């Protein structure tokens, strides 16, 4: 018989089985970490890559040795 208020099941032998407290915590933590990586980490890495490309591209255009090779 289930006591829905407490979520405890009483078996035919009279013993009660309570649900395990904290079960699935590691799964929840891993899922939360993966969600954060997908929603925040990957776009941040893409943004940093674009910024680095702009910076080093402009440095290459200002390099006098490279400008001489282009002429």
N, C-alpha and C positions, 0 to 999 in steps of 0.2 A: 504494500500500500504506500502510495506517495503522499507525503505531507508537502503540498506545494508552497506553503508559507516558508518552510525551512529548506526545501529542495533536498530532503533526506528520504531514502527508501528503507522501509522496514521489510526484511525478508521473512520467509515462513518460519524461520527458526527464532525470530524475535530480535535478531541482531540488526543494527542500523548501519547502513553504508552511507557515509557522507561523501560528497564529491571532493576530489583532491583540490586543496586550496593552492593556487599558484600554478596550476597545470596550464601549460601553453604560454608561459611568460616569455621563454626564449623565442618562440615562434613569433610572438607579438613584437618583441624587440627587433628581431631580424626583419620583419615586415616593415616596421616603421623606419628602420635604417635604409632599407632598399627604396622606400617611397621618397625619403629625403634626398637620397643620391639622385634618383631619377628626376625629381622636380626642381632641385636646387643645384646639385653638384655638376651635372652634365651641362646645363646651360652656362654655369659659371666658367667651366673649363673652356667651352666654346668661345665665350666672350674674351677670356684671357688670350686664347690663341689668335683671335682676330686683332687684339691690341698689340700683341707681339709682332704679328705680321706687318702691321702699319708702322710700328716703330722701326723695325729693322729694314723695312722697305725704304723709309725716308732716310735712314742712315746710309743705305747703299746709294741713294740718289745724290746725297751730299758729298760722297767720297770723291775727292779730286782724281785719284788714280783710276777709278772706274769711269769717270767722265772723260778722261783722256783716251781710254780704250774704246769708248763709244764713237769718237770722232774719226 
